[in-house]
Amino acid sequence: MTSDGPLIEEAEGIKLSPKNVAVALAAGSLGGAVFALLGAPLAWMLGAMAATTCFALFGAKTEIYPGAVSLMVAVLGVLMGSAFTPDIVQQAAAWGPSVLLMVVAMTAFAAAGYLIFRHFGRYDRVTAYFAAVPGGFTEMTLMGTDLGGDAKTIALAHATRILIVVSVIPFYFRGILGLEIPTLPSNLMSTASFPITDGLILLACAIGGLYAARSMKLPAPAFLGPMALSAVAHATGWTTSAPPLELIAIAQIVVGTSIGSRFAGQTWESARKTILLAAVTTSLMIMAASLIGLSMAEILDHPMEALVLALSPGGLTEMALIALTLGVNTAYVSTLHILRILFVLMVAPLLASQIQPKSPPQ
C-alpha cells in the first residue's frame, strides 16, 4: 500500500500462496458487496477490510500480492492527483500554519503513545517508541526491528491504528456530524463512457509515476509518483478526468483486503494486548484530531472535516480517499499526510537514538 501500508512480505521476499490470495480477495469482494448493499460509506474498502480482518483473526491464511496492491494504490494516486486543480495549487502557499500544527500534533501523539505502550504494555523502549509513532507501516517496522524492537508488535500496532482510523472516521462523519459519505466519489464516469485519450494519459501517470518514484526512492512511491504526475496533468489542463468508477471500486477492494490481511497469523489471544493498547492510543489521537479540527478550523480558514482528516493518524491513501469521497479539499489532506510521513521519516531515527538502551561498557 502506501508508506502507511506496504505489506511486510514485499520487503522480505516471501513467496505467497495463490490459494491464500484467492481467499483474501474473495472475502474482500464479498465484504465490499455486503457493505455496498447496506449503503455503508466507502463500502468497498471498509467491507473488504472488515471481512478480511475477521477471516484472518479466525485463522484463515489471507495474503495479497504486493504488486497488485501497488498497482491499485497507483490508481488511487492518480485519482487524488485529479484534485490538484490550478486554483488549489495557488492556495497551497497559505497552508504553512496547518503544517506547523500537524508537526506539533504528531509529536504530541507520538509522545502520548510511547508512554502508553511503555508503561501500560511494559514493552521495551524501542518497541514502544516505534509502535507509537504515527509513521509509515513498513518504515516504522523495519526501523524498529533494526534497532532491536519486536517486529510483530510494531507491525500489529500500526495495522490496528490504520484499521481503526479508516473504520471510525467515515462513520464519525456520517453518524455524529451528519455528513453524507457515498459508497464511491460521485463525480466518476463509468468505464463504458470513458474517453480513450484521457485513459491513456491517466495510465501513463500511473505507470510512469510509480516507476519514477521508485527510482528516486521516495516514500510511498506507488501513491506519490502517480499522484504527482496526475496533479501536473490536471493542473495544466491535459485532462479533467479521474479513473473510472469500476476501477476505483476494485482498487478499494484490494486496498481494504491488504489492510485486513496484515492480521493473518494472529489470534485474538496472542494479539490482544497490542491491539487493545493500539486501540486506546489511536482513539485518543482521533479525539484529539477532532477537537483540534473543531477549535482551529475557523482560525486556519479550512473546513473542520478537512482539518480532522489531515490530522488523523490514518494511512495516506485512505485519508485522501475519504476526503475525495466526502468532497472536501483532497489536495490539502493529501499534502499534509505526505508531509507527516516525510517529517516522521526524518525525525524518528534521530529520536530513536536517544531512547535506545545504553550498551554496558566492555
LINFEN-V137196 format. One record per pair of residues at least 24 apart in sequence whose ideal C-beta (glycine too) atoms are under 8 Angstrom apart, sorted by the first residue. I is the first residue (numbers start at 1). GAP is how many residues later the second one is. Records with the same first field share a line. If there is no record, write none. Layout:
I=GAP ; GAP
//
This chain:
1=68 ; 72 ; 136 ; 221 ; 254 ; 257 ; 258 ; 314 ; 316
2=71 ; 134 ; 218 ; 220 ; 221 ; 313 ; 314 ; 315
3=132 ; 133 ; 134 ; 135 ; 136 ; 216 ; 217 ; 220 ; 313 ; 338 ; 342
4=131 ; 132 ; 133 ; 154 ; 158 ; 216 ; 310 ; 311 ; 312 ; 313 ; 314 ; 337
5=131 ; 132 ; 133 ; 157 ; 253 ; 254 ; 257 ; 310 ; 312
6=60 ; 63 ; 64 ; 131 ; 132 ; 216
7=57 ; 59 ; 62 ; 131 ; 251 ; 254 ; 255
8=130 ; 133 ; 143 ; 147 ; 254
9=54 ; 57
10=56 ; 128
11=127 ; 131
16=47 ; 48 ; 49
17=44 ; 46
19=42
20=41 ; 42 ; 43 ; 244
21=42 ; 43 ; 44
23=32 ; 37 ; 38 ; 39
24=28 ; 31 ; 38 ; 39 ; 40 ; 233 ; 236 ; 237
25=39 ; 228 ; 229 ; 232
27=24 ; 25 ; 27 ; 28 ; 33 ; 35 ; 230 ; 233
28=24 ; 225 ; 226 ; 228 ; 229 ; 232
29=224
31=225
32=217 ; 220 ; 221 ; 224
36=147
39=144
40=130 ; 143
41=129 ; 130 ; 132 ; 133 ; 140 ; 141 ; 142 ; 284
42=124 ; 128 ; 139 ; 141 ; 210 ; 279 ; 280 ; 283
43=140
44=139 ; 140 ; 205 ; 208 ; 209 ; 212
45=121 ; 207 ; 208 ; 210 ; 211 ; 273 ; 276
46=120 ; 121 ; 124 ; 210
47=209
48=204 ; 205 ; 206 ; 207 ; 208 ; 209 ; 212
49=114 ; 117 ; 118 ; 207 ; 208 ; 210 ; 211
50=117 ; 206 ; 210
51=209
52=204 ; 205 ; 207 ; 208 ; 209 ; 211
53=110 ; 206 ; 207 ; 210
54=206
55=205
56=204 ; 205 ; 206 ; 207 ; 208 ; 209 ; 210
57=206 ; 209 ; 210 ; 211 ; 214
59=208
60=204
61=203 ; 204
62=195 ; 198 ; 199 ; 201 ; 202
63=198 ; 201
64=190 ; 193 ; 194 ; 197
68=186
69=153 ; 185 ; 186 ; 189
70=140 ; 152
71=135 ; 139 ; 151
72=178 ; 179 ; 182 ; 183
73=149 ; 150 ; 178 ; 182 ; 244
74=132 ; 133 ; 135 ; 136 ; 148 ; 149 ; 151 ; 152
75=131 ; 151 ; 168 ; 172 ; 173 ; 176
76=147 ; 172 ; 175 ; 179 ; 241 ; 244 ; 245
77=129 ; 132 ; 145 ; 146 ; 147 ; 148 ; 149 ; 150 ; 153 ; 240
78=124 ; 127 ; 128 ; 131 ; 148 ; 149 ; 151 ; 152 ; 164 ; 165
79=106 ; 151 ; 163 ; 164 ; 169 ; 172 ; 242 ; 245
80=143 ; 147 ; 150 ; 240 ; 241 ; 244 ; 250 ; 251 ; 254
81=124 ; 145 ; 146 ; 147 ; 148 ; 149 ; 150 ; 151 ; 152 ; 153
82=148 ; 152 ; 158 ; 159 ; 160
83=148 ; 151 ; 241 ; 246 ; 247 ; 248 ; 251
84=146 ; 147 ; 150 ; 151 ; 247
85=149 ; 150
86=149 ; 151
88=241 ; 243 ; 244
89=142 ; 146 ; 242
91=241
92=239 ; 243
94=207
95=237 ; 240 ; 241
97=203
98=202 ; 204 ; 209 ; 212 ; 234 ; 238
99=237 ; 240
101=191 ; 195 ; 199 ; 210
102=208 ; 209 ; 234 ; 237 ; 238 ; 241
103=240
105=183 ; 184 ; 187 ; 206
106=28 ; 207 ; 234 ; 237 ; 238
108=180
109=25 ; 172 ; 175 ; 176 ; 179 ; 204
110=24
112=169 ; 172 ; 173
113=168 ; 172
114=241
116=161 ; 164 ; 165
117=40 ; 160 ; 164
120=157
121=152 ; 153 ; 156
123=27 ; 30
124=24 ; 25 ; 26 ; 233
125=230 ; 231 ; 232
126=226 ; 229 ; 230 ; 231
127=26 ; 27
129=222 ; 223 ; 226
130=24 ; 218 ; 222
131=26 ; 27 ; 143 ; 146 ; 147
132=25 ; 149
133=211 ; 215
134=27 ; 151 ; 179 ; 206 ; 210
135=205 ; 206 ; 209 ; 210 ; 213
136=83 ; 84 ; 205 ; 208 ; 209
137=25 ; 125 ; 178
139=80 ; 205 ; 206 ; 209
140=204 ; 208
143=205 ; 206 ; 209
144=208
147=205 ; 209
148=208
153=121
155=107
156=106 ; 107 ; 110 ; 115 ; 118 ; 119 ; 122
157=117 ; 120 ; 121
158=120
159=100 ; 103 ; 104
160=114 ; 115 ; 118 ; 119 ; 122
161=117 ; 120 ; 121 ; 152 ; 153
162=97 ; 152 ; 153 ; 156
163=96 ; 97
164=114 ; 115 ; 118 ; 119 ; 122
165=117 ; 120 ; 121 ; 147 ; 148 ; 149 ; 150 ; 153 ; 154
166=93 ; 148 ; 149 ; 152 ; 156
168=115 ; 118
169=117 ; 139 ; 140 ; 143 ; 145 ; 150 ; 153
170=152
172=114 ; 118
173=132 ; 149 ; 153
177=128
179=126 ; 147
181=141 ; 144 ; 145
182=143
184=61 ; 64 ; 65 ; 68 ; 141
185=57 ; 60 ; 63 ; 139 ; 140 ; 142
186=141
187=55
188=54 ; 55 ; 56 ; 57 ; 60
189=52 ; 53 ; 55 ; 56
190=54 ; 55 ; 56
191=53 ; 54 ; 55 ; 56
194=47 ; 50
195=46
197=42
198=41 ; 42 ; 43
199=42
201=32 ; 37 ; 38 ; 40
202=28 ; 31 ; 37 ; 39 ; 40 ; 41
204=25
205=24 ; 25 ; 28
206=24
219=122 ; 123 ; 126
220=96 ; 97 ; 118 ; 121
223=93 ; 94
224=114
227=107
231=100
252=69
255=62 ; 63
259=56
282=31
285=27 ; 28
286=26 ; 27
289=24
302=27 ; 30
303=25 ; 26
306=26 ; 27
309=24
310=26 ; 27
311=25
316=25
//
